[in-house]
Each structure stands twice: as C-alpha cells, then as structure tokens.
Amino acid sequence: MPTQNHPEIRLAQKTDAHAIHAMLYEIAAATGCEDKFKSTPADIIRDGFGDHPSFEAMIATNGETPVAVCLYFPSYSTFRGQAGLYIQDLYVAPTHRGGGFARKLVSHVAKRARETNKSYIRLSVDANNLIGQRFYEKLGMFHADDERIFVLDGPSFNALANQ
C-alpha cells in the first residue's frame, strides 16, 4: 500500500486527466502564468489518451490521491541519431516535496525511455527556477549553453502557416 513516503508511481490513465490538468495548472500558478494556461481536461484526454497520444505521463498517487506528475513526449536528435523523451512538465504537490518524489518520477520516465528504445531525456526549466535547475543538475543533467529555445505561436504561427 502506498504511503506518504512511498506513493505508487504508474503510467497515467485517461481517468487521471482531471488530476493531471489540476497539477499542470498549479505549475502555471506557481510561475505566474495563469493567464497563459488555456488547456482543459478535455484537451488532456484528447491529446494524451486518444488513438494517437501526443504525450504520456507518470503519475504518483498517495492512496487514491494524485500528488505528482511528470508529463513527457517523444523527441529525436538528428545529431545523436537516436530517439529520446522530452519532459514537458514535472510537478510535486507542496505536501510531498522534499521526499524524493520528483527524482522517482524522472527515474520512472528514464526506465520508460529505455523500455521504448529511447536513449536520452531533454527538458527546459524556467530561467528563474533555480531550485529546479539545481535538482536537474543533481540528476546528472547539464545546461546546454549552445542552444536557445524559440517559440512560434499565435498570430506569427498563423501567418507563417498560411503562406
């Protein structure tokens, strides 16, 4: 039986969509991005649990209560010539922080990567999230100084897509 120190970690199911969405909203709130958070539980169901899922997630539960999530999707490195996984979101409820749950979630994602013939994990972390940056460094991840993340969305995306 899972306890507060040892929650069950498993691959998320469709029935977890509302809990996943709620935890993703907590990330947006913690980073002051509530106004940018537009997804709905229906989006999570459609894109994560349909015929062609765009992502998977590992979820940690304490009994029946979801307490953490790590959402990821496939990635491919042309330089490596290998497939990997990109972690989009990692969240642990404040009541469960400091117990190693984030590390356990990322470890489960690494195992999932290996099981599906993926050889690396990538992610980005908010520039102001120094605690997160230190956490990822402790896992053995490194900051790629030679890369910058660029985003094309909104009117600029539509203008380019319509050309």
C-alpha positions as CSV (number, residue, x, y, z in Angstrom):
1,M,0.0,0.0,0.0
2,P,1.4,3.5,-0.9
3,T,2.3,5.8,1.9
4,Q,3.2,9.5,2.0
5,N,6.8,8.5,1.8
6,H,6.2,5.8,-0.9
7,P,3.5,6.7,-3.3
8,E,2.6,4.5,-6.1
9,I,4.1,5.6,-9.4
10,R,2.5,4.4,-12.6
11,L,1.7,5.3,-16.2
12,A,-1.2,7.8,-16.2
13,Q,-4.6,6.6,-17.5
14,K,-7.5,8.5,-19.0
15,T,-9.2,8.7,-15.6
16,D,-6.2,10.7,-14.4
17,A,-6.8,13.6,-16.9
18,H,-8.6,15.9,-14.4
19,A,-5.9,15.4,-11.8
20,I,-3.1,15.9,-14.4
21,H,-4.8,19.1,-15.6
22,A,-5.1,20.4,-12.0
23,M,-1.4,19.8,-11.3
24,L,-0.4,21.5,-14.6
25,Y,-2.5,24.5,-13.5
26,E,-0.5,24.6,-10.2
27,I,2.7,24.9,-12.3
28,A,1.2,27.8,-14.2
29,A,0.1,29.4,-10.9
30,A,3.5,29.0,-9.3
31,T,5.2,30.6,-12.3
32,G,2.7,33.5,-12.6
33,C,1.5,32.2,-15.9
34,E,-2.2,31.6,-15.1
35,D,-3.2,33.9,-17.9
36,K,-1.3,31.7,-20.4
37,F,-2.8,28.5,-19.2
38,K,-5.5,27.6,-21.7
39,S,-5.7,23.8,-21.7
40,T,-8.7,21.9,-20.4
41,P,-9.2,18.4,-19.0
42,A,-10.8,17.6,-22.4
43,D,-7.6,18.6,-24.1
44,I,-5.6,16.3,-21.8
45,I,-8.0,13.4,-22.6
46,R,-8.0,14.1,-26.4
47,D,-4.2,14.6,-26.7
48,G,-2.9,12.1,-24.1
49,F,-5.3,9.2,-24.3
50,G,-6.8,9.1,-27.8
51,D,-5.8,6.9,-30.7
52,H,-2.6,8.8,-31.4
53,P,-1.4,10.1,-28.0
54,S,0.8,13.2,-28.1
55,F,2.2,12.5,-24.7
56,E,2.4,10.1,-21.8
57,A,2.6,10.9,-18.1
58,M,3.8,9.2,-15.0
59,I,1.6,9.9,-12.0
60,A,2.3,9.4,-8.3
61,T,-0.6,8.7,-6.0
62,N,-0.8,8.6,-2.2
63,G,-3.7,6.1,-1.8
64,E,-6.2,7.4,-4.3
65,T,-4.9,11.0,-4.2
66,P,-2.6,12.1,-7.1
67,V,0.3,14.0,-5.6
68,A,2.8,14.4,-8.5
69,V,3.0,14.1,-12.3
70,C,5.7,14.0,-15.0
71,L,4.4,14.6,-18.5
72,Y,6.7,13.8,-21.5
73,F,6.6,13.0,-25.2
74,P,8.9,11.6,-27.9
75,S,11.9,13.5,-29.1
76,Y,14.5,12.8,-31.8
77,S,18.1,14.0,-32.0
78,T,19.5,14.2,-35.5
79,F,23.0,14.8,-34.1
80,R,22.8,11.7,-31.9
81,G,20.8,9.7,-34.4
82,Q,18.7,8.5,-31.5
83,A,15.2,8.9,-30.1
84,G,14.6,10.2,-26.6
85,L,11.9,11.8,-24.4
86,Y,11.3,15.4,-23.7
87,I,9.9,16.2,-20.2
88,Q,7.4,19.0,-20.6
89,D,6.1,19.2,-17.0
90,L,7.2,18.0,-13.6
91,Y,5.0,18.8,-10.6
92,V,5.0,17.6,-7.0
93,A,2.4,18.8,-4.5
94,P,3.8,21.0,-1.8
95,T,2.8,18.5,0.9
96,H,5.1,15.9,-0.8
97,R,8.1,18.0,-1.8
98,G,11.5,17.0,-0.4
99,G,10.6,13.3,-0.2
100,G,12.4,12.3,-3.4
101,F,9.2,12.0,-5.5
102,A,10.5,14.2,-8.3
103,R,13.6,12.0,-8.6
104,K,11.5,8.9,-8.5
105,L,9.2,10.2,-11.3
106,V,12.1,11.1,-13.5
107,S,13.6,7.7,-12.8
108,H,10.4,6.1,-14.0
109,V,10.5,8.2,-17.1
110,A,14.1,7.1,-17.7
111,K,13.0,3.5,-17.4
112,R,10.1,4.1,-19.7
113,A,12.5,5.6,-22.2
114,R,14.8,2.6,-22.1
115,E,11.9,0.2,-22.4
116,T,10.8,2.1,-25.6
117,N,14.3,2.2,-27.1
118,K,14.9,5.8,-26.2
119,S,18.4,6.9,-25.1
120,Y,18.1,10.3,-23.6
121,I,15.9,12.8,-21.8
122,R,15.7,16.5,-22.5
123,L,13.8,19.3,-20.9
124,S,13.8,23.0,-20.3
125,V,13.4,24.8,-17.0
126,D,12.2,28.3,-16.3
127,A,15.2,30.6,-16.1
128,N,14.1,31.8,-12.7
129,N,13.6,28.3,-11.2
130,L,17.0,27.9,-9.5
131,I,15.7,25.1,-7.3
132,G,14.6,23.2,-10.4
133,Q,17.9,23.8,-12.1
134,R,19.9,22.5,-9.1
135,F,17.6,19.5,-9.0
136,Y,18.2,18.6,-12.6
137,E,21.9,19.1,-12.2
138,K,21.9,16.7,-9.2
139,L,20.3,14.1,-11.5
140,G,23.3,14.5,-13.8
141,M,21.6,16.7,-16.4
142,F,23.5,19.6,-17.8
143,H,22.6,23.0,-19.2
144,A,23.2,23.3,-23.0
145,D,24.8,26.7,-23.3
146,D,24.9,26.4,-27.1
147,E,21.1,26.2,-27.5
148,R,18.2,28.6,-27.2
149,I,14.5,27.7,-27.2
150,F,12.4,29.6,-29.8
151,V,8.7,29.6,-29.9
152,L,6.3,30.3,-32.8
153,D,2.7,30.6,-31.9
154,G,-0.3,32.9,-32.1
155,P,-0.6,35.3,-35.0
156,S,3.0,34.7,-36.1
157,F,2.3,30.9,-36.3
158,N,-0.9,31.5,-38.2
159,A,0.8,34.0,-40.6
160,L,3.6,31.5,-41.4
161,A,1.3,28.5,-41.7
162,N,-1.0,30.5,-44.1
163,Q,1.9,31.4,-46.5
